[in-house]
Amino acid sequence: MSVREELALELQRFTLLWRYQHHVPPFTLWWRLVLKRIFDAASALVGVLLVSPVMALIALAVKLESKGAVIYAQERVGRFGQTFKMYKFRSMRIDAELSGPVWASAEHDPRLTRLGGFLRHTHLDELPQLFNVIKGDMSLVGPRPERPYFVESLNREIARYDERLLIKPGMTGLAQVHYRYDQTIADVEKKLRYDLLYVKRMCLMLDARILAWTLLVVVSGRGIR
């Protein structure tokens, strides 16, 4: 794809988002997106520097506890349906999905290793996603990145589900701090309302509030995603 074609495609995507946020002037929306990217990249870089000792200890613990890769790279769906490899510390056994993709379970998932249960509950398994943010695949705040298998299925079953793909997925988000793991279609529909509300009202001030809520969730041990 040529530079001109890429620019034309990005303009089309920007127009779709602007129409969704029709109350926001185009320049204001563009500036918000620029600031969001700068904030994401700078914060993720600082975050990696601060938590690198913790990440090294987790990597060692994962390696010593069970066989398999330390970092688990899984295909997820990002902005406008583009797929990318999302990084996590491996929290499950290497044979966890031999029978096919399974929706994650929040509590007492038999596929989790002992360390994996702790990492999942404390969200420490998600620290490698900071590299996804630096690369530009993800944002700090946005809808939860889902797997292609489930996105295809949910698009057929839930109206407007694809509208959450107007922006980059996030490490945390408005829906994640209000609801636990998706267990049923009804759960997905509830979370979708929060995702679409975020898409419509996206700004740095809202991101700051969501990040603060996320910190409270993690510190309190509620384990909500």
N, C-alpha and C positions, 0 to 999 in steps of 0.2 A: 504493500500500500504506500502510495506517495505521500509526501508531507502535505500537499494540498488536500488529498483525500482524507487524511487523518484529521486535519483541521476542520474540514467540512463535517466529518462524523462527530467530532467533539462539539461543534456548534449545534448540531441536531440534538445531541444528548443534553447540552445545556438548555436548549429551548424547551425540551420535555420537562426538565426539572423546574424551569422558570414558570411554565404553565401550571405546574402543580403548586408552586408558590406564587400565584398570580398577584398577591398583595405586596410582593417585594419587588422593587425596581431592579431591572437586569444588572446594572452596575453594582448595586448593593449585594445581590446574590453572588456575583462574580467575586467581589471583594471578600465576602464571607468564606467562599470556597478557598481562596488564596490564603487567608488567615488560618483557616482550619488546617490546611496542609502544612503551613509553616509551624503551627503549634504542635501538630502531630509528630512531625519529623524531629523537631527540637526536643520535645518531651520524651519521645522514644529513645533518642540518643542518650539523653541524661539518665533515663531509666535503666538502659543497658549498663551504663557505667556504674550506677549505684548498686544494682542487684547482681552484677556479674559474679561476686563471690558466692552468693546464694545459689545462683544457677549452676556454678561449678560443683557445689556440694550436692545439689539435687541430681545432677548428671552422674556423679560418682555413685550415689545411693541407688539410682535406677539400674545402673550397670551391675552393681554387686548383688542386687536382689533377684533379678530374673534375666533370662536370655532375651535377646532382641535388641533393636536399636534404642538408643537413649532418646533421640528426637524422632517423633512420629510425624511424618509429612503426609497430610491427607488432602485430597482434592476438595475444594470448596467453591461455591459460586459467589462471585463478587459483583461489582458494579456492572449493570447492563448485561448480566449473564456471563461475563468473562470468568473463566475458571482459573484458579491459582492453587498453589500448594501452601496449606496453612500448617504452621509448626506448633507442636505441643510436646511436652515431656510425655513419654509413653507411660500411661497409667493402667493399661490392660495387658492381659496375657497375649502372646503373639498369635494364639489360635482363637482370639475373641470373636472373629467374624468369618469363620470358615464357611458358615452356612449362608452368608450374605449380610448386607447392611442391616443394622438394628438401631432403632432409636435409643439414644442414651438414657439411662435411668439415673435419677438423682441420688437415690439411696439404696444401699445393699445390692449393688450391681455385682452379680457373681463373676463377671468377667474381669473385675478390677483386681489388681495385685494389692497386697497389704499397704505398701507405700502409695500405690495409685489411689486408694481410697482417701488417704490423707491429702494427697496433692489435689485431687478433685474437689474435696470439701473446702480447702483453703484457697483454691484457684491458682495455686503455684504452678500447676501444670500448664497454665496459659502464658507464662512469662516469655517463652520463645516467640510468641506472637508479636513482641516488640520489634522483631526483625521484619515481620510482615508489614508493620506500620512504616518502618524506615524505607522499605522497598516501595511502598505506595500501594500495596495490594489491599491494605486495610487502614482504618482510621482508629483512633482511640475510642471514639464513640460512634455507634451506628447500629443497624440491625445485626443480629447474630448471623454469621456466615453459615450457610447450610450446605449439605452435600448434594451434588447433582441429582442423585437418585431420588431424594426426598423433594427437591425443588420441582422436579418434573411432575411428581405425583401430587404435590400440594397445589401447583398451578392449575391442575385439572379440577381439584376439589374445592378450592377456596377462591372466591371472587376477589380480584384486586391484589392477589398475593404477589404478583410480579412487580407491583409498584414499589415495594420495599427495595428493589434493585436499582432505583434511580440514584442511589448514593452508595459509597463504599460501605462494606460491613465493618463492624467495630468489635474491639475487645470487650467492651461493655456497651450497654445501651439502655434506653428508657424501658423497653420491655424486659430486659434481663434483670433489672433491679426490682421489678414488680412481681415477676413470676419465676417459678422453678422450671426445670427441664420440661420440654414438651412431652406429655404422655398420651394425649388424645388430640383429635382434630379440633375439639372445642378449645383446648389449651392454645393451639396455634392461632386460632381465630382471635382469642383474647389478646395475645401478644402482638398480633398483626395490627390491632387498633393503636397500640402504643408506637409501633414502628412507623406507621403512616403519620401519626401525630408528630413524631420526631422529624420525619422527612419534610413535613409542612412548616415546622417551626425551627429548623436547624439554625443554630448560631453558637458562637463561642460561649456566651453566657449560659445557655442551656447545657452545653458540653461540660462546663465547670461544675454545674449543679449535679449532673449525672455522675461525674467522676467523684464528687464528694459523697453522694449516696452510695456509690460502689465501695468506697473506702469504709463507710459505716457498715455496710453489709459484710464485708470481709472481716473487719475487726470484731463485729458482734457474733461472727460465726454462724450466721443464718444460712449461708450456702446457697443463696438465690442466684439464678443466672437468667 
